[in-house]
Amino acid sequence: MPIDFPSYCFDLFNRKRLTTLEVRIGNVLIGGENALCLQSMTTTNTMDTEKSVAQSIRMIDAGCEIVRLTAPSKNEALNLKHIRASLIEKGYSAPLVADIHFTPNAAEIAATLVEKVRVNPGNYADKKKFEEIIYTDESYEEELIRIEQKFTPLVLLCKENGTAMRIGTNHGSLSDRILSRYGDTPEGMVESAMEFIRICEKNNYFELVISMKASNTLVMVQAYRLLAAQMLKNERCYPLHLGVTEAGDGEDGRIKSAVGIGALLEDGLGDTIRVSLTEEPEFEIPVARKLAQKYINENHFPLAAFSGALPYDPFSYTRRIAKSIQNIGGKNVPVVVADCSKKQEISPANFYGFGYNYSVPLDKWNLQDLAADYVYIGENKLNFEVPGTLGVICDHENWSANYSKKSGFYPLVSVADLDKLSRDTIAFCILKAEEEIPAKIGDFPNLMLVVRSDFSNKTQLFRKFFIALSRMNFEHPVLLQYNSDEKDSETFILNVSSDAGSILIDGFGDGLWLKSIQAPTLVNATSFGILQATRTRISKTEYISCPSCGRTLFDLQETTTKIRQRTAHLKGLKIGIMGCIVNGPGEMADADYGYVGTGPGKINLYKERNVVRKNVAEAEAVQALIDLIKENGDWVELTH
C-alpha cells in the first residue's frame, strides 16, 4: 500500500542539491552553494611530523582540500601544531582535522590548534562494553545529562576558537546506550548524532558537519536519508560528509564507495566526500574527483516533479514484488546479462570473459563463481552448444528464424514487435525509461522488461519507471540496462555503480545488463560487484577493510592482500580486517570473522563480535585466522 513518507530530498524525480548551512573550515567553505569538497586522511603516525607532513603534501598535491589526522591521545593532538607549522612553512595551507575517538582531552587540545575536530558520538562519552542495558525514560535522560556535561566543554572551545566540528556516527561503533534503545539500526545512527547536535545548538554553536558512515551500503544510504529528513523537519540542514567506511581496495572498494556515495549524490545529498580505500590516501582523491565530476554538465531528460504517495519505503529495504519467470524475478537473486552482440563471430573463447571456460580435450564447460546467467548475442548465430545453465537472448528476427524451437533461447523485442509474439511466449521487451509504459505490456504474462535510457538522469528516470509500474499493478520482472562508451575503466566502474546503486538499494531490479566498450572480464566483474555491494547477490568473499590511519598497528595493505590470497574462494563469507581497536569489533558490525590489531605485532581474532583468540603473533595470525574459519565449519578447500 502506498504510504506518505517524510521527505529526505527536494524532488525524487529531479535532482536538486539539499540546501545546507555554509560552514567555514579554515580557508575552505563547504555546504551552501559551494562545490563538493574532496578530503582524505593520513595513514602515518601523527607523532612522526616529517612523514605526516610529507604524506599530507602528497594528498594536497593530488587535490585533497581537507586533511584529517588521527589524534588518539594528548600527545598526538599537541603535535598537530608542529605539523601545521611545517606545512605552512612549505607553502601549504589546507585545513587540518583532528580525528578523535574515546579521548575528550585530546579533542579539547586539538580544538585550539586545527580548523576542525571530528568526534564519534558513539565513543566520545561512552566506553564500548557490548552490554544491553534496560533504560527507563528517567535513567536515559540522566545519561543524556552526563553526555552533555562531558561534551559541552569541547563545544564551547570550538565556538571560542572558530573551529568547525564533524559529528561522525559510525554504524559499527554505536554506544551500548543507543543500541539498547534503538538497536543496530539507521534510526539509532541518526539519534546518536542528533543527541550531540542538540547540545551544540543549545550553546548556539552551528559550525557542524554530519556523517553517517557504515560498511553496509544499504544502512549507510538509509541513515543519511533519515538524517536529511530529520534536518528538513527541524528546518536546519547541516552539511553532509559522505563516505562508505571500510570500503576495501581495488575495483571492489571503488564499486562499494560509488554505490553508497553515488546513491546519495543522485538525490542531491552531500557537501564533502571521502572515498575510504585500503590504499595510499593520495590515491583516494582522483576517485573522489571522478565521482564528483559525474554530476557536472549532464544531459537530463526533463521530468515533472514527483507527486503522490511512494509505493516503497526509502528508509528500509524491501525488494519489489515481481512474478518469477524462469530464474528471473520472484525470490531469485538478480541475474547478470553478458553482451556479445558486437562480436562479428562468437566462439566459445568469448564466453571466458563472463565466467565460462570451455575445455577442448574434455568437451565440457567449466563455470567460474562469477558466471553470467544470460548472454545477449543480438543478430549473431552460435555454431556450438552453450552451457546448459546459460540463457541466450537474441533479437526477435534472429530468434524467429533460428532459435524459436530451441530451449534456453529467448527473443528481445521492442514494444512495436510485441504483437508478433504469442501471448504466452517467454520473452524480453526493451523499454526506454523516459517514455510512458504501454498498457499492452499487461497482455503478456511471460514478458520480462529491460529498462534503459541514454539520458544522464537515469536514477530519476528508472525510479519514475518503477513507480509507474507499481501504479499500473504490473509485476513483470525488470532488468536494468546501462550503456557506456566510457574509455577510462575506473570512470566506467564509478559511473555505472553510482547509477545502479540507488535503484538496487531501493529494492528495484531483477537483473543487471551492462553494455560497455570495456573488457568483458571487467564488465562482468563490475556487474557482480555492484550486486554484492548492494547486498542483493553475494557471489564472492567480502572484505571489510579499513583505509588505515596513524592508529594502524600493522601493514594493512600487505595483510589484506595475504588474507585475500588465502580466502578469496570462500563465497559469501565476510572478513573484517581492522588496523586497531577503534576500527575493530564495532565497525566491522556484520563481519563473520575479524582480524584486528591490538598492539604492536599482536592480533586479536574475532568470530562475529566476540574475541576468540587474543594477542596472536602477527607472523602467525593469517594462518590462525584460516584455522578459526575451519574450526567453525566455514572453510572450503580450493579446487583447481
C-alpha positions as CSV (number, residue, x, y, z in Angstrom):
1,M,0.0,0.0,0.0
2,P,1.4,3.4,-0.9
3,I,2.5,5.4,2.1
4,D,3.4,9.1,2.7
5,F,7.0,9.2,3.9
6,P,8.8,12.2,5.2
7,S,10.8,13.9,2.5
8,Y,14.6,13.5,2.5
9,C,15.3,15.4,-0.7
10,F,13.6,18.2,-2.7
11,D,12.3,16.0,-5.5
12,L,12.5,12.3,-6.2
13,F,12.3,12.9,-10.0
14,N,14.6,15.9,-10.3
15,R,18.0,16.2,-8.6
16,K,18.4,19.4,-6.6
17,R,21.1,19.8,-4.0
18,L,19.9,19.9,-0.5
19,T,20.4,23.5,0.8
20,T,22.7,23.2,3.8
21,L,24.3,25.8,6.1
22,E,27.7,27.1,4.9
23,V,30.5,26.1,7.3
24,R,34.0,27.5,7.2
25,I,36.9,25.1,7.8
26,G,39.9,27.3,7.6
27,N,40.2,28.6,4.1
28,V,37.6,26.1,2.8
29,L,33.9,26.6,2.7
30,I,31.6,23.6,2.5
31,G,27.8,23.4,2.2
32,G,25.6,26.2,0.9
33,E,26.3,26.8,-2.8
34,N,29.9,25.6,-2.6
35,A,31.2,22.8,-4.8
36,L,31.7,19.3,-3.4
37,C,34.8,19.3,-1.3
38,L,37.3,16.4,-1.5
39,Q,39.1,15.1,1.5
40,S,41.1,12.2,2.9
41,M,43.0,11.0,5.9
42,T,46.7,10.3,6.6
43,T,48.0,6.8,7.4
44,T,51.1,8.0,9.2
45,N,51.8,8.1,12.9
46,T,50.8,11.6,13.9
47,M,53.8,11.8,16.2
48,D,56.1,11.5,13.1
49,T,55.9,15.1,12.0
50,E,58.2,14.6,8.9
51,K,56.2,11.6,7.5
52,S,52.9,13.2,8.3
53,V,53.8,16.4,6.6
54,A,55.2,14.6,3.5
55,Q,52.1,12.5,3.1
56,S,49.8,15.5,3.7
57,I,51.6,17.3,0.9
58,R,51.2,14.3,-1.5
59,M,47.5,14.3,-0.7
60,I,47.1,18.1,-1.2
61,D,49.1,18.0,-4.5
62,A,46.6,15.2,-5.6
63,G,43.7,17.6,-4.9
64,C,42.8,16.9,-1.3
65,E,41.2,20.1,0.1
66,I,40.9,19.0,3.8
67,V,43.5,16.7,5.5
68,R,42.4,14.6,8.5
69,L,44.9,13.1,11.0
70,T,44.3,10.8,13.9
71,A,44.7,12.2,17.5
72,P,44.3,9.2,19.8
73,S,45.9,11.0,22.8
74,K,47.0,14.4,24.0
75,N,50.5,13.9,22.6
76,E,49.2,13.5,19.0
77,A,46.8,16.4,19.5
78,L,49.7,18.6,20.6
79,N,51.9,17.6,17.7
80,L,49.3,18.8,15.2
81,K,50.8,22.3,16.0
82,H,54.1,21.2,14.6
83,I,52.6,19.5,11.6
84,R,50.6,22.7,10.8
85,A,53.7,24.9,11.2
86,S,55.7,22.7,8.9
87,L,53.0,22.7,6.2
88,I,52.7,26.5,6.4
89,E,56.4,26.8,6.1
90,K,56.4,24.7,2.9
91,G,53.5,26.8,1.4
92,Y,50.6,24.5,2.2
93,S,47.5,26.0,3.9
94,A,44.9,23.2,3.6
95,P,42.8,22.9,6.8
96,L,43.6,20.1,9.2
97,V,41.1,17.9,11.1
98,A,41.8,16.0,14.3
99,D,40.1,12.6,14.3
100,I,39.0,11.8,17.9
101,H,37.9,8.5,19.4
102,F,37.5,8.0,23.2
103,T,39.6,11.0,24.3
104,P,37.8,14.3,25.1
105,N,41.0,15.7,26.5
106,A,42.7,15.3,23.1
107,A,39.8,16.8,21.3
108,E,39.9,19.9,23.6
109,I,43.6,20.4,22.8
110,A,43.1,20.0,19.1
111,A,40.2,22.4,19.0
112,T,42.7,25.2,19.8
113,L,45.2,24.1,17.1
114,V,43.4,23.0,14.0
115,E,40.5,24.1,11.9
116,K,38.2,21.2,12.6
117,V,37.6,18.4,15.1
118,R,35.9,15.1,14.3
119,V,34.1,13.3,17.2
120,N,32.4,10.0,17.2
121,P,29.2,10.2,19.3
122,G,29.4,6.5,19.9
123,N,32.6,6.6,21.9
124,Y,33.2,10.3,22.9
125,A,31.5,10.0,26.3
126,D,30.8,6.2,26.4
127,K,33.0,3.2,26.6
128,K,32.1,0.2,24.5
129,K,31.3,-2.9,26.5
130,F,28.8,-4.6,24.2
131,E,26.2,-4.7,27.0
132,E,22.5,-4.5,26.7
133,I,21.1,-2.1,29.3
134,I,17.4,-1.6,30.0
135,Y,16.8,2.1,30.4
136,T,13.7,3.8,31.8
137,D,12.9,7.3,30.4
138,E,14.3,8.8,33.6
139,S,17.6,6.8,33.5
140,Y,18.0,7.5,29.8
141,E,17.6,11.2,30.5
142,E,20.2,11.0,33.2
143,E,22.6,9.6,30.6
144,L,21.9,12.5,28.3
145,I,22.8,14.9,31.0
146,R,26.0,13.1,31.7
147,I,26.9,13.3,28.0
148,E,26.1,17.0,27.8
149,Q,28.4,17.6,30.8
150,K,31.2,15.8,29.0
151,F,30.7,17.2,25.6
152,T,29.8,20.9,26.3
153,P,33.4,21.9,27.1
154,L,34.5,20.9,23.6
155,V,31.6,22.8,22.1
156,L,32.5,26.0,23.9
157,L,36.1,25.7,22.9
158,C,35.2,25.2,19.2
159,K,32.9,28.1,19.4
160,E,35.5,30.4,21.0
161,N,38.3,29.4,18.6
162,G,36.2,29.4,15.4
163,T,36.8,25.7,15.0
164,A,34.4,23.6,13.0
165,M,33.3,20.1,14.1
166,R,32.2,16.9,12.4
167,I,29.8,14.8,14.3
168,G,30.6,11.5,12.7
169,T,28.4,8.5,13.5
170,N,29.7,5.0,12.6
171,H,27.3,2.1,12.3
172,G,29.6,-0.3,14.0
173,S,30.5,1.9,16.9
174,L,27.2,3.0,18.3
175,S,27.1,3.2,22.1
176,D,25.7,0.5,24.2
177,R,23.0,3.0,25.3
178,I,21.9,3.7,21.7
179,L,22.0,0.0,20.8
180,S,19.9,-0.8,23.9
181,R,17.1,1.6,22.9
182,Y,17.3,1.7,19.1
183,G,19.2,-1.4,18.1
184,D,21.8,-1.7,15.4
185,T,19.7,0.5,13.0
186,P,19.9,3.6,10.8
187,E,17.4,5.2,13.3
188,G,20.0,4.6,16.1
189,M,22.7,6.2,14.0
190,V,20.7,9.3,13.4
191,E,19.6,9.7,17.0
192,S,23.3,9.2,18.1
193,A,24.2,12.3,16.1
194,M,21.1,14.3,17.0
195,E,21.9,14.0,20.7
196,F,25.2,15.8,20.1
197,I,23.7,18.2,17.6
198,R,21.1,19.3,20.2
199,I,23.9,20.0,22.7
200,C,25.7,22.2,20.1
201,E,22.5,24.1,19.2
202,K,21.7,24.6,22.9
203,N,25.1,26.5,23.0
204,N,24.3,28.4,19.8
205,Y,27.1,26.6,18.0
206,F,26.3,25.7,14.4
207,E,29.6,25.1,12.7
208,L,28.8,21.5,12.2
209,V,29.3,18.8,9.5
210,I,27.5,15.5,9.9
211,S,28.2,12.0,8.7
212,M,26.5,8.6,8.9
213,K,29.1,6.0,7.8
214,A,28.7,2.3,7.5
215,S,30.4,-0.5,5.5
216,N,26.9,-1.8,4.6
217,T,25.8,0.5,1.8
218,L,22.1,-0.1,2.5
219,V,22.5,1.0,6.1
220,M,24.6,3.9,5.1
221,V,22.2,5.3,2.5
222,Q,19.2,4.8,4.7
223,A,20.9,6.6,7.6
224,Y,21.8,9.6,5.6
225,R,18.3,9.8,4.2
226,L,16.8,9.6,7.6
227,L,19.2,12.3,8.8
228,A,18.3,14.6,5.9
229,A,14.6,14.0,6.6
230,Q,15.1,14.9,10.3
231,M,17.1,18.0,9.4
232,L,14.5,19.2,6.9
233,K,11.8,18.7,9.6
234,N,13.9,20.7,12.0
235,E,14.4,23.4,9.3
236,R,18.2,23.4,9.9
237,C,20.3,21.4,7.5
238,Y,24.0,20.9,8.2
239,P,26.5,20.0,5.5
240,L,26.8,16.2,4.9
241,H,30.2,14.4,4.8
242,L,29.7,11.3,2.7
243,G,31.6,8.0,2.9
244,V,31.4,4.3,3.0
245,T,33.6,3.1,5.8
246,E,36.0,0.2,5.2
247,A,35.1,0.0,1.5
248,G,38.2,-2.0,0.8
249,D,40.6,-1.8,-2.2
250,G,40.8,-2.2,-5.9
251,E,37.7,-2.5,-8.0
252,D,35.5,-3.7,-5.1
253,G,36.4,-0.7,-3.0
254,R,35.6,1.7,-5.8
255,I,32.3,-0.1,-6.6
256,K,31.2,-0.1,-2.9
257,S,32.1,3.6,-2.5
258,A,30.4,4.6,-5.7
259,V,27.2,2.7,-4.8
260,G,26.9,4.4,-1.4
261,I,28.1,7.9,-2.2
262,G,26.6,7.9,-5.6
263,A,23.1,6.9,-4.4
264,L,23.1,10.0,-2.1
265,L,24.6,12.4,-4.6
266,E,21.9,11.3,-7.1
267,D,19.3,12.8,-4.6
268,G,21.3,16.0,-4.0
269,L,22.7,14.9,-0.7
270,G,26.3,15.6,0.1
271,D,28.7,18.5,0.5
272,T,32.0,16.8,1.0
273,I,33.2,13.3,0.2
274,R,35.9,10.9,1.3
275,V,36.4,7.6,-0.6
276,S,37.8,5.2,2.0
277,L,40.1,2.8,0.2
278,T,42.7,0.4,1.7
279,E,45.3,2.2,-0.4
280,E,47.6,5.2,-0.1
281,P,45.4,8.2,0.8
282,E,46.6,10.2,-2.3
283,F,45.0,7.5,-4.4
284,E,41.6,8.2,-3.0
285,I,41.4,11.8,-4.3
286,P,41.3,11.0,-8.1
287,V,38.5,8.5,-7.4
288,A,36.6,11.1,-5.4
289,R,37.1,13.7,-8.1
290,K,35.7,11.3,-10.8
291,L,32.6,10.7,-8.6
292,A,32.1,14.4,-8.2
293,Q,32.6,15.2,-11.9
294,K,29.8,12.8,-12.9
295,Y,27.3,15.5,-11.8
296,I,28.7,18.3,-14.0
297,N,27.3,19.1,-17.4
298,E,24.8,16.3,-17.5
299,N,22.3,15.6,-20.3
300,H,19.0,15.4,-18.4
301,F,15.6,14.4,-19.7
302,P,13.1,16.9,-18.2
303,L,10.6,15.4,-15.7
304,A,7.6,16.8,-13.9
305,A,8.1,17.0,-10.1
306,F,7.2,13.9,-8.1
307,S,3.8,13.9,-6.5
308,G,1.6,11.4,-4.7
309,A,2.4,8.6,-2.3
310,L,5.5,6.4,-2.6
311,P,4.9,2.7,-3.2
312,Y,8.2,1.8,-1.4
313,D,9.9,2.8,1.8
314,P,13.2,4.7,1.1
315,F,14.4,4.1,4.7
316,S,14.1,0.3,4.7
317,Y,15.0,-2.3,2.1
318,T,12.1,-4.3,0.7
319,R,12.5,-5.9,-2.8
320,R,9.8,-5.1,-5.3
321,I,7.3,-7.9,-5.8
322,A,7.8,-9.4,-9.2
323,K,6.5,-12.7,-10.7
324,S,9.1,-15.4,-11.2
325,I,9.8,-16.2,-14.9
326,Q,12.4,-18.8,-15.5
327,N,15.1,-17.8,-12.9
328,I,14.3,-14.1,-13.0
329,G,12.1,-12.2,-10.5
330,G,10.3,-13.6,-7.6
331,K,12.7,-14.8,-4.9
332,N,15.6,-15.3,-7.3
333,V,18.7,-13.3,-6.9
334,P,19.2,-10.6,-9.6
335,V,20.7,-12.1,-12.8
336,V,23.7,-10.9,-14.8
337,V,23.5,-10.5,-18.5
338,A,26.7,-10.5,-20.6
339,D,26.7,-8.9,-24.1
340,C,28.4,-10.4,-27.2
341,S,26.2,-8.7,-29.7
342,K,29.1,-6.6,-31.1
343,K,31.2,-9.6,-32.0
344,Q,31.5,-10.3,-35.7
345,E,31.6,-14.0,-34.9
346,I,31.1,-15.6,-31.5
347,S,33.3,-18.5,-30.4
348,P,33.5,-20.5,-27.1
349,A,36.6,-18.5,-26.2
350,N,34.4,-15.3,-26.0
351,F,32.5,-16.8,-23.1
352,Y,35.6,-16.9,-20.9
353,G,35.2,-13.1,-20.2
354,F,31.9,-13.7,-18.4
355,G,32.8,-16.9,-16.4
356,Y,32.6,-19.9,-18.8
357,N,35.8,-21.8,-19.7
358,Y,35.5,-24.4,-22.5
359,S,37.8,-27.4,-22.3
360,V,38.5,-28.7,-25.8
361,P,40.0,-32.1,-24.7
362,L,37.2,-32.8,-22.3
363,D,34.5,-31.1,-24.5
364,K,32.8,-29.6,-21.4
365,W,32.2,-26.2,-19.9
366,N,33.7,-25.1,-16.5
367,L,31.8,-22.4,-14.6
368,Q,33.5,-19.8,-12.5
369,D,32.0,-18.2,-9.4
370,L,31.2,-15.1,-11.5
371,A,29.4,-16.8,-14.3
372,A,26.8,-14.7,-16.1
373,D,23.3,-16.1,-16.2
374,Y,22.4,-14.9,-19.7
375,V,24.2,-13.7,-22.8
376,Y,22.9,-11.4,-25.5
377,I,24.0,-12.3,-29.0
378,G,21.9,-9.9,-31.0
379,E,21.8,-10.9,-34.7
380,N,24.7,-13.4,-34.3
381,K,24.5,-17.1,-34.7
382,L,26.0,-19.7,-32.5
383,N,27.6,-22.8,-34.1
384,F,28.4,-24.5,-30.8
385,E,26.4,-25.8,-27.9
386,V,26.2,-23.4,-25.0
387,P,26.3,-24.4,-21.3
388,G,23.0,-25.7,-20.1
389,T,22.9,-23.1,-17.2
390,L,23.3,-20.2,-19.6
391,G,20.2,-18.5,-21.2
392,V,20.7,-16.9,-24.6
393,I,18.9,-13.6,-25.6
394,C,18.8,-12.7,-29.3
395,D,17.0,-10.2,-31.5
396,H,13.4,-11.2,-32.4
397,E,14.1,-11.9,-36.1
398,N,17.1,-14.0,-35.3
399,W,15.1,-15.9,-32.7
400,S,12.2,-16.5,-35.1
401,A,14.4,-17.7,-37.9
402,N,16.8,-19.9,-35.9
403,Y,16.0,-20.5,-32.3
404,S,12.3,-20.4,-31.6
405,K,12.2,-24.1,-31.1
406,K,15.4,-24.3,-29.1
407,S,15.2,-24.5,-25.3
408,G,17.1,-21.7,-23.4
409,F,16.9,-19.1,-26.2
410,Y,14.6,-16.0,-25.8
411,P,13.7,-13.2,-28.1
412,L,14.3,-9.5,-27.3
413,V,11.5,-7.4,-28.8
414,S,10.5,-3.7,-28.9
415,V,7.0,-2.6,-28.0
416,A,6.3,-2.4,-31.7
417,D,7.1,-6.1,-32.2
418,L,5.0,-7.3,-29.2
419,D,2.1,-8.2,-31.5
420,K,4.4,-10.7,-33.3
421,L,4.6,-12.8,-30.2
422,S,2.1,-15.2,-29.0
423,R,0.7,-14.2,-25.6
424,D,2.5,-17.0,-23.6
425,T,5.9,-16.6,-25.2
426,I,8.7,-16.1,-22.7
427,A,10.5,-13.0,-24.0
428,F,12.3,-9.8,-23.1
429,C,10.9,-6.4,-24.1
430,I,13.1,-3.3,-24.1
431,L,11.7,0.0,-22.9
432,K,13.0,3.5,-22.6
433,A,12.6,4.8,-19.1
434,E,11.7,8.3,-20.3
435,E,8.7,7.0,-22.3
436,E,5.3,6.0,-21.0
437,I,4.8,2.3,-20.2
438,P,2.4,0.9,-22.8
439,A,-0.7,-0.8,-21.3
440,K,-0.4,-3.7,-23.7
441,I,2.5,-5.0,-21.5
442,G,-0.1,-6.4,-19.2
443,D,-1.4,-8.7,-22.0
444,F,1.9,-10.7,-22.0
445,P,2.2,-12.5,-18.7
446,N,5.6,-14.1,-19.5
447,L,7.3,-10.9,-20.6
448,M,10.4,-9.7,-18.8
449,L,11.2,-6.0,-19.2
450,V,14.6,-4.4,-19.9
451,V,14.6,-0.7,-19.0
452,R,17.3,1.7,-20.4
453,S,17.9,5.3,-21.1
454,D,20.6,7.4,-22.9
455,F,20.0,10.4,-20.6
456,S,22.2,11.0,-17.6
457,N,19.5,11.3,-15.0
458,K,19.0,7.5,-15.1
459,T,18.3,7.2,-11.4
460,Q,15.3,9.6,-11.5
461,L,14.1,8.1,-14.8
462,F,14.3,4.5,-13.6
463,R,12.7,5.5,-10.3
464,K,9.8,7.1,-12.2
465,F,9.6,3.9,-14.3
466,F,9.2,1.6,-11.3
467,I,6.7,3.9,-9.5
468,A,4.6,3.8,-12.7
469,L,4.8,0.0,-12.9
470,S,3.6,-0.1,-9.3
471,R,0.7,2.2,-10.0
472,M,-0.3,0.1,-13.1
473,N,-0.1,-3.0,-10.9
474,F,2.4,-4.7,-13.2
475,E,4.6,-7.3,-11.7
476,H,6.8,-8.1,-14.6
477,P,10.5,-8.8,-13.7
478,V,12.7,-5.9,-14.8
479,L,16.4,-5.9,-15.9
480,L,18.4,-2.7,-15.5
481,Q,20.4,-1.9,-18.7
482,Y,23.2,0.6,-18.6
483,N,25.1,1.6,-21.8
484,S,28.5,3.1,-21.5
485,D,31.1,4.2,-24.1
486,E,33.5,5.4,-21.3
487,K,37.1,4.7,-22.3
488,D,38.6,5.0,-18.8
489,S,37.9,1.8,-16.9
490,E,37.8,3.4,-13.4
491,T,35.3,6.1,-14.5
492,F,33.2,3.4,-16.1
493,I,33.1,1.4,-12.8
494,L,32.3,4.5,-10.8
495,N,29.6,5.8,-13.1
496,V,27.6,2.5,-13.5
497,S,27.9,1.8,-9.8
498,S,26.5,5.2,-9.0
499,D,23.7,4.9,-11.5
500,A,22.7,1.4,-10.3
501,G,23.3,1.8,-6.6
502,S,20.3,3.8,-5.6
503,I,17.9,1.8,-7.7
504,L,19.0,-1.6,-6.3
505,I,19.2,-0.3,-2.8
506,D,15.5,0.7,-3.1
507,G,14.6,-2.9,-4.0
508,F,14.2,-2.4,-7.7
509,G,15.7,-4.5,-10.4
510,D,15.8,-8.3,-11.1
511,G,18.9,-8.3,-13.1
512,L,21.8,-6.1,-14.4
513,W,22.8,-5.8,-18.0
514,L,25.9,-3.6,-18.7
515,K,26.8,-2.7,-22.3
516,S,30.3,-1.3,-22.5
517,I,33.4,-1.0,-24.6
518,Q,35.5,-2.2,-21.6
519,A,37.0,-5.7,-21.5
520,P,34.3,-8.4,-20.9
521,T,36.0,-9.6,-17.7
522,L,35.9,-6.1,-16.2
523,V,32.2,-5.6,-17.2
524,N,31.2,-8.9,-15.8
525,A,33.1,-8.4,-12.6
526,T,31.6,-4.9,-12.2
527,S,28.1,-6.4,-12.6
528,F,28.6,-8.9,-9.8
529,G,30.5,-6.3,-7.8
530,I,27.5,-3.9,-7.9
531,L,25.1,-6.7,-6.8
532,Q,27.4,-7.6,-4.0
533,A,27.9,-4.0,-2.9
534,T,24.1,-3.6,-2.7
535,R,23.7,-6.9,-0.8
536,T,21.3,-8.2,-3.5
537,R,23.5,-11.1,-4.6
538,I,26.5,-12.4,-2.7
539,S,28.9,-14.2,-5.1
540,K,32.4,-13.8,-3.5
541,T,34.2,-13.2,-0.3
542,E,33.7,-9.7,1.1
543,Y,36.5,-7.9,2.9
544,I,35.5,-5.1,5.3
545,S,38.9,-3.4,5.4
546,C,39.6,0.0,6.9
547,P,41.6,2.5,5.0
548,S,44.4,2.7,7.5
549,C,45.5,5.7,9.6
550,G,48.0,6.7,12.2
551,R,46.4,4.2,14.7
552,T,47.0,1.2,12.5
553,L,49.2,-1.4,14.1
554,F,50.3,-3.4,11.0
555,D,50.7,-3.0,7.3
556,L,47.1,-3.0,6.3
557,Q,47.6,-3.3,2.5
558,E,50.0,-6.1,2.7
559,T,47.9,-8.0,5.3
560,T,44.7,-7.6,3.3
561,T,46.5,-9.0,0.2
562,K,47.7,-12.0,2.2
563,I,44.2,-12.8,3.6
564,R,42.6,-12.3,0.2
565,Q,45.0,-14.7,-1.4
566,R,44.1,-17.4,1.1
567,T,40.3,-16.8,1.4
568,A,39.1,-15.3,-1.9
569,H,37.3,-18.6,-2.8
570,L,35.1,-18.6,0.3
571,K,32.0,-17.3,-1.4
572,G,29.6,-15.3,0.8
573,L,32.0,-15.0,3.8
574,K,32.6,-11.5,5.2
575,I,36.0,-10.9,6.8
576,G,36.8,-7.7,8.7
577,I,40.5,-6.6,8.6
578,M,41.0,-3.7,11.0
579,G,44.2,-1.8,11.9
580,C,43.3,-1.1,15.5
581,I,40.6,-1.5,18.2
582,V,38.9,1.8,17.1
583,N,38.1,0.4,13.7
584,G,37.7,-3.0,15.2
585,P,34.9,-5.1,16.6
586,G,32.4,-2.4,16.4
587,E,32.9,-1.0,13.0
588,M,33.0,-4.5,11.3
589,A,29.4,-4.8,12.6
590,D,28.3,-7.5,10.2
591,A,31.6,-9.4,9.6
592,D,31.7,-13.2,10.1
593,Y,35.3,-13.1,11.1
594,G,37.7,-10.4,12.2
595,Y,41.4,-9.7,12.2
596,V,42.1,-6.7,14.5
597,G,45.4,-5.1,15.5
598,T,45.5,-4.9,19.3
599,G,49.2,-3.9,19.9
600,P,52.5,-3.8,18.0
601,G,52.9,-7.2,16.3
602,K,49.8,-8.6,18.0
603,I,46.4,-9.5,16.6
604,N,43.1,-10.4,18.1
605,L,40.8,-12.8,16.1
606,Y,37.1,-12.5,16.2
607,K,34.1,-14.7,15.4
608,E,31.5,-12.0,14.7
609,R,31.7,-9.6,17.6
610,N,33.4,-12.0,20.0
611,V,37.2,-12.2,20.6
612,V,38.1,-15.8,20.4
613,R,41.9,-15.6,20.2
614,K,44.0,-12.8,21.8
615,N,47.5,-11.5,21.2
616,V,48.3,-13.8,18.3
617,A,51.8,-13.0,16.9
618,E,51.4,-11.2,13.6
619,A,53.6,-13.7,11.7
620,E,51.1,-16.5,12.7
621,A,47.9,-14.6,12.6
622,V,46.8,-15.2,9.0
623,Q,47.2,-19.0,9.4
624,A,45.4,-18.7,12.8
625,L,42.5,-17.0,11.0
626,I,42.3,-19.8,8.5
627,D,42.3,-22.3,11.4
628,L,39.5,-20.4,13.1
629,I,37.4,-20.5,9.9
630,K,38.0,-24.2,9.6
631,E,37.0,-24.9,13.2
632,N,33.7,-23.2,12.7
633,G,32.9,-25.2,9.6
634,D,33.1,-22.3,7.1
635,W,36.2,-23.4,5.2
636,V,36.0,-24.9,1.8
637,E,39.1,-26.4,0.1
638,L,40.1,-24.6,-3.0
639,T,39.7,-26.8,-6.1
640,H,41.6,-26.2,-9.3
